[in-house]
């Protein structure tokens, strides 16, 4: 393989995993970040994010000399065949993507370019942004370059696996030469490549995330119907999923989607549509359903407990999904805020995300060292994130540790019959209520 010199700007999830993966397949990669402390830690092989498998690959490729970290753009850009932009595009208050960081990097590239390079945008950016980046760079340099859109589809928690084993690599380019450079860089991944124009590639990213979010909100609405019609959403999803046109993935009903992508990208796409005078009615409904879904456990618990005042709620799981310490747009935030506001005492547990949670949850929340400690003496349990150590709790433990065996499960972690056999009052999503004691009355 023809090893290339690559610079990656931004060492968040996307940038760091991309850089590490590119070094793993034999390229010479320099990751750039403005944060000197973060760069120093990464140079010692300490990853700033919790991501299974990442530390090992970081250490291995740093040792082999394929992977470097620096705060110095110039050092990274000189002689680079490709410069990957992977900085954040946070959501502004109006739902649009904030392109401040992208613009700053584009200007930096222009100032430091010494020979032809392909500028590759990994960050999720509104349709048309790559054209804007191209103009911005061209304004400050005469050195030839091309801009390519190469969106990222990795999931947090399985980011390394997804990058090495993705379903497709999308290359959006208006220059055949640039597309070939990026195709060649990615060749060792042995993942199918889909080539298109820049704007379509930008749209593929938004459309994919919006479609997946739609799938989740759709099954959540079906779940809400199932609850009223005594059907079981798990069986409904399994039966639907056997139709290959539908597929069985992303049909898990629950308390909605969170994280750094779906909430932000769906809002941004609604805005992008609005900018060209198109009302994206369907996507607006997807967002509305999700906002409602996050509060579901509160409504169910209020109905049973009457009031939250003075009640202790064990909140199991805080991260927006398992295998990550990411709290962005996690349902636990809304739930904890509302519970505290209603006068409940919240005792929260998460195996990894506690430190991040402390920064975003209300101060009144208490933290437990183990799921058992959280449950001990609580009036009810809220299951918010389906971590393995939370799913490993047995019905017997709920019975022994809670004051009353009352469980509100936002992730459908338990078998209904098992909970019934253990006399647990159990409310899950889109499945019949289990209330053995009440049934006897
Ligand atoms: C997502 C996309 O999957 C990825 O391709 C894109 O690059 C970034 O956004 P991520 O946010 O890391 O990845 O997590 P993902 O595993 O997709 O889950 C997102 C949210 O949806 C989580 O809150 C999860 O709990 C929820 N979800 C997912 C469901 O509620 N039901 C499902 O069936 C699947």
Boltz pocket constraint, residues with backbone or C-beta under 6 A from the ligand:
constraints:
  - pocket:
      binder: B
      contacts: [[A, 152], [A, 153], [A, 154], [A, 155], [A, 156], [A, 157], [A, 209], [A, 212], [A, 216], [A, 249], [A, 250], [A, 251], [A, 252], [A, 253], [A, 254], [A, 255], [A, 256], [A, 257], [A, 258], [A, 259], [A, 260], [A, 261], [A, 262], [A, 320], [A, 321]]
      max_distance: 6.0
